[in-house]
């Protein structure tokens, strides 16, 4: 279910960056505002989000989703959800359903405006016939390699195909036979007749239809010819009455073809294509081809692996939808490609989780503590604040007993300088409970490993402060042994070691072998026993965690979402200090 109750998307990708009382619009929003003011398109704003269902959505798509739905909402317009499903060999119903789920989860609603390019196959065919009749398209019988050779290069003009001069009647007949399935795959294509000498290779008689005997996930075997993306996209936009067709920069060179197709066809309207820089993140790959390779070669567990930048992976990791929307808003829109530090995304996630996540105590690497002067059969309940950032969150009761677990790293037999946590003879505070002092250490006789600490507590320090005013330098989290719930914790780190994977070596060579560490037999407080899948928490002093879908009634699994440390905040402070 969507996390946002505002399903229109109005709060998702705000139009402005506010400084004091002034606000500046990004370049796309400036265009839209001017169009609305001049009554272009009768003042209407209709956008679309048009994914191809050949994989799962990723954080780069989130930027486009927020932009398209956001701009429409800002002007009381509409945003269509359209699947550009013209390549049946790579498209699946699984991807369609996953994409719909992801867009909804991000907080957006297309209402009744769900479309498929395949809905328009009959219309697209007629548009192609229209171009043939106008002498603007022809059937080419060159094979794929020959077409590439004839197309030329960036330095050399292309050459006309020997089939470019076919008559209109011959082209119509051949195209009809293509549709009827009388030819083998690859034997013929339909090409637009534009200019083989154009400096823009996309305008050198691009293919607009090809033969492909592959069953389609919606139209099944009704068609054996399918329109190409550029042809389909332009005409689908027009059919739907799109006013602003927002694309990433790789389509900038395709804009002349987009306009040509619309200019040469009898269409209801001519949308305006506007390009913006796609999202690039450090330590991440966003190529759908590379993501598919990671999944198919089992470098990850699936499209929803929490290490992937897919929306489903980020959702499973515990990223809030609101944080992703905020991140997309903050990075803004650019006309040139750039790379965003992934720490900026983690910062937005951490901000949201800090405000909304309840605090709990969990011990990942348990070390047993026995409080010698605490009654064996006594259970004390201490009050613990649920979220210091939210006064309405209240408190909860956490059981305290003679035997506790603390983090193994919170004890040192021979503490180094600046180690202020527990050590022999040293006193520390237990979170919201008591002061304890280490009076003994139990070691394994074979390995000499510390297996248990013997401590005493001061009953007068209940709540974490001492009546005599003495201070301690460390506060530790803890869990009662008798009440602890065993859990599995998955510690996720960045999937790649290189800041720019694939830049200097094959991207697979930079895979981080420690991107996932699984810790079993962790101990968490009893309030988490019934925690629901998707629930998010801050484990005090450790980080933010989310209940994984692998959890069962007998085994709870937590995914680490992000550490408490905010590297991006430090970067920002450093940048500000240099100004």
Secondary structure, 3 states (H helix, E strand, C coil): CCCCCCCCCCCCCCCEEEECCEEEECHHHHHHHHHHHCCHHHHCCEEEECCCCCCCCEHHHHHHHHHHHHHHHHCCCEEEEEECCCCCCCCCHHHHHHHHHHHHHCCCCCCCCEEEHHHHHHHHHHHHHHHHHCCCEEEECCCHHHHHHHHCCCCCCCCCCCCCCCCHHHHHHHHHHHHHCCCCCCCCEEEECCCCCCCCHHHCCCEEEEECCCCECCCECCCCEEECHHHHHHHHHHHCCCCEEEEEHHHHHHHHHHHHHHHCCCCCCCCEEEEECCCCECCCCCCHHHHHHHHHCCCCCCCCCCCCCEHHHHHHHCCCHHHHHHHHHHHCCCCCCCCECHHHHHHHHHHHHHHHCEEECEECCEEEEEECCCCCCCCEEEEEECCCCCHHHCEEEEEECCEEEEEHHHECCCCCCCCCCECCCCEEEECCCCEEEEEEEEECCCCCCEEEEEEEEEHHHCCCCCCCCCCCCCEECCEEHHHCEEEEEEEECCCECCCCCCCCCCHHHHECCCCEEEEEEEEECHHHCCCCCCCEEEECCCEEEEECCCCCCCCEEEEEEECCCCHHHHHHHHHHHHC
